[in-house]
Amino acid sequence: MPQQGHEHDEDDYNGEAVIFTAERHATVHVVLRGNFQPIDGRFHWYGRAEASGELDEIADGRKTDVVLRTPHGEAVATLSEPDPWNRYRITGLGRPPFPLDSELVELDGTG
């Protein structure tokens, strides 16, 4: 059952997240999705982070490796360069920072 302020199902997350590096962190709203890719045998997850001055300081307008934490977990991710609306695309591989159907975790070998 979705929590107040968070909407998610087996492979989606829509809510607050902390994105951080060793030096900085930002709390932002993110929308994340993912799917298992049989070609490489891995779970690929992705989404967008809303525009944020704190996130701009972390990424400085360029591709940046970060850690993304939600109430469900954390995972290494990459922020892309910002889009025209100053939102950052987020991508990651393997276990995402949101709940998955256990069958997908077993397929990916990350569980």
C-alpha positions as a LaTeX table, in Angstrom:
\begin{tabular}{lrrr}
\hline
Residue & $x$ (\AA) & $y$ (\AA) & $z$ (\AA) \\
\hline
Met1 & 0.00 & 0.00 & 0.00 \\
Pro2 & 1.51 & 3.39 & $-0.96$ \\
Gln3 & 2.68 & 5.58 & 1.90 \\
Gln4 & 1.46 & 9.15 & 2.29 \\
Gly5 & 3.66 & 11.35 & 0.10 \\
His6 & 5.07 & 8.34 & $-1.76$ \\
Glu7 & 3.54 & 6.52 & $-4.67$ \\
His8 & 5.20 & 3.33 & $-5.78$ \\
Asp9 & 4.45 & $-0.15$ & $-6.99$ \\
Glu10 & 6.78 & $-3.06$ & $-7.60$ \\
Asp11 & 9.18 & $-1.08$ & $-9.79$ \\
Asp12 & 8.38 & 2.65 & $-9.38$ \\
Tyr13 & 9.11 & 5.30 & $-6.77$ \\
Asn14 & 7.74 & 8.85 & $-6.62$ \\
Gly15 & 8.85 & 10.81 & $-3.55$ \\
Glu16 & 11.64 & 12.41 & $-1.58$ \\
Ala17 & 15.23 & 11.23 & $-1.86$ \\
Val18 & 18.62 & 12.35 & $-0.62$ \\
Ile19 & 21.27 & 12.57 & $-3.32$ \\
Phe20 & 24.80 & 12.90 & $-2.02$ \\
Thr21 & 28.53 & 12.73 & $-2.59$ \\
Ala22 & 31.27 & 12.71 & 0.04 \\
Glu23 & 31.15 & 16.53 & 0.18 \\
Arg24 & 27.50 & 17.54 & $-0.30$ \\
His25 & 23.89 & 16.38 & $-0.16$ \\
Ala26 & 20.51 & 17.51 & $-1.45$ \\
Thr27 & 16.98 & 16.42 & $-0.57$ \\
Val28 & 14.87 & 16.45 & $-3.73$ \\
His29 & 11.72 & 14.98 & $-5.23$ \\
Val30 & 12.47 & 12.12 & $-7.65$ \\
Val31 & 10.47 & 9.85 & $-9.93$ \\
Leu32 & 12.20 & 6.49 & $-10.54$ \\
Arg33 & 11.38 & 3.45 & $-12.67$ \\
Gly34 & 13.25 & 0.36 & $-13.71$ \\
Asn35 & 13.21 & $-2.86$ & $-15.64$ \\
Phe36 & 15.18 & $-6.02$ & $-16.13$ \\
Gln37 & 17.20 & $-6.06$ & $-19.38$ \\
Pro38 & 17.66 & $-9.62$ & $-20.64$ \\
Ile39 & 20.40 & $-8.55$ & $-23.08$ \\
Asp40 & 22.88 & $-7.80$ & $-20.29$ \\
Gly41 & 21.07 & $-9.67$ & $-17.50$ \\
Arg42 & 20.86 & $-6.64$ & $-15.20$ \\
Phe43 & 18.19 & $-4.43$ & $-13.68$ \\
His44 & 18.39 & $-0.88$ & $-15.07$ \\
Trp45 & 16.70 & 1.91 & $-13.11$ \\
Tyr46 & 16.31 & 5.53 & $-14.08$ \\
Gly47 & 14.30 & 8.68 & $-13.52$ \\
Arg48 & 14.41 & 12.42 & $-12.91$ \\
Ala49 & 15.19 & 14.70 & $-9.99$ \\
Glu50 & 13.34 & 18.01 & $-9.74$ \\
Ala51 & 15.27 & 21.25 & $-10.19$ \\
Ser52 & 17.21 & 22.16 & $-7.04$ \\
Gly53 & 19.93 & 24.66 & $-6.24$ \\
Glu54 & 21.50 & 22.11 & $-3.87$ \\
Leu55 & 21.59 & 19.52 & $-6.66$ \\
Asp56 & 23.18 & 22.10 & $-8.98$ \\
Glu57 & 25.97 & 22.50 & $-6.41$ \\
Ile58 & 26.54 & 18.73 & $-6.34$ \\
Ala59 & 26.51 & 18.21 & $-10.11$ \\
Asp60 & 27.83 & 21.60 & $-11.22$ \\
Gly61 & 26.05 & 21.13 & $-14.58$ \\
Arg62 & 27.90 & 17.97 & $-15.57$ \\
Lys63 & 27.62 & 14.18 & $-15.36$ \\
Thr64 & 28.28 & 13.16 & $-11.74$ \\
Asp65 & 28.42 & 9.90 & $-9.76$ \\
Val66 & 26.32 & 10.04 & $-6.57$ \\
Val67 & 24.51 & 7.91 & $-4.02$ \\
Leu68 & 20.70 & 8.13 & $-3.99$ \\
Arg69 & 18.86 & 7.26 & $-0.75$ \\
Thr70 & 15.11 & 6.77 & $-0.28$ \\
Pro71 & 13.27 & 5.41 & 2.76 \\
His72 & 13.64 & 1.97 & 1.09 \\
Gly73 & 17.40 & 1.89 & 0.54 \\
Glu74 & 20.29 & 3.49 & $-1.27$ \\
Ala75 & 22.21 & 2.84 & $-4.48$ \\
Val76 & 25.02 & 4.28 & $-6.55$ \\
Ala77 & 23.70 & 6.36 & $-9.43$ \\
Thr78 & 24.79 & 8.79 & $-12.11$ \\
Leu79 & 23.30 & 12.24 & $-12.65$ \\
Ser80 & 23.31 & 13.45 & $-16.24$ \\
Glu81 & 23.76 & 17.03 & $-17.34$ \\
Pro82 & 20.61 & 19.08 & $-16.55$ \\
Asp83 & 17.80 & 19.36 & $-19.09$ \\
Pro84 & 16.37 & 22.75 & $-20.20$ \\
Trp85 & 14.16 & 22.79 & $-17.07$ \\
Asn86 & 17.22 & 22.18 & $-14.86$ \\
Arg87 & 16.09 & 18.64 & $-13.92$ \\
Tyr88 & 18.69 & 15.89 & $-13.77$ \\
Arg89 & 18.26 & 12.42 & $-15.24$ \\
Ile90 & 19.29 & 9.68 & $-12.81$ \\
Thr91 & 20.49 & 6.23 & $-13.90$ \\
Gly92 & 21.66 & 3.16 & $-12.02$ \\
Leu93 & 22.30 & $-0.57$ & $-12.41$ \\
Gly94 & 21.46 & $-3.45$ & $-10.10$ \\
Arg95 & 19.37 & $-3.20$ & $-6.95$ \\
Pro96 & 17.55 & 0.16 & $-6.97$ \\
Pro97 & 16.74 & 2.31 & $-3.93$ \\
Phe98 & 13.06 & 1.33 & $-4.09$ \\
Pro99 & 11.15 & $-1.93$ & $-3.57$ \\
Leu100 & 11.23 & $-4.58$ & $-6.28$ \\
Asp101 & 9.33 & $-7.73$ & $-6.95$ \\
Ser102 & 11.59 & $-10.42$ & $-5.42$ \\
Glu103 & 11.53 & $-12.32$ & $-8.72$ \\
Leu104 & 13.26 & $-9.40$ & $-10.48$ \\
Val105 & 15.93 & $-9.26$ & $-7.78$ \\
Glu106 & 16.64 & $-12.96$ & $-8.23$ \\
Leu107 & 16.84 & $-12.57$ & $-12.01$ \\
Asp108 & 19.37 & $-9.77$ & $-11.61$ \\
Gly109 & 21.45 & $-11.73$ & $-9.13$ \\
Thr110 & 21.56 & $-8.80$ & $-6.70$ \\
Gly111 & 19.34 & $-10.40$ & $-4.04$ \\
\hline
\end{tabular}
